[in-house]
Amino acid sequence: MTKADLPGSVRRFILASVPSVPYLEAILLLRSGPGAAWEPQVVARRLYLAQPHAENLLRALVQAGVAQEVPQPHSHFMYQPATPELALMLDQLAQAYATNLLGVTDLIHSRVDKRAQQFADAFRWRKDS
């Protein structure tokens, strides 16, 4: 399967809302234990990330309405989509990832590659400049 085989709604969601594979994997990890309280160090260990990076991902998920931060007694995060529509989309994304891992990751990487190229192009000298 390829990224072209993904449902249109999932493709659009990935292109608009999933900045990286670790971001997606953090969503899926939290989603795997919907009632669990995830500490940043546990997420870091499970996703093979540095703890500050995992904390940034978790805070980004809170801002995106995917998770909720519970600060007492120490900060942890819970899967809690802000709307039923978002929860349904995340279910569809999880299903797509489970059945078309390569297509999903290719789409995420193509988005990242495109942004990197646009950034590089901004510094390219042009003859007509």
Beta strands, then each sheet from edge to edge (+ up, - down):
strand 1: 67-70
strand 2: 76-79
sheet 1: 1+ 2-
end
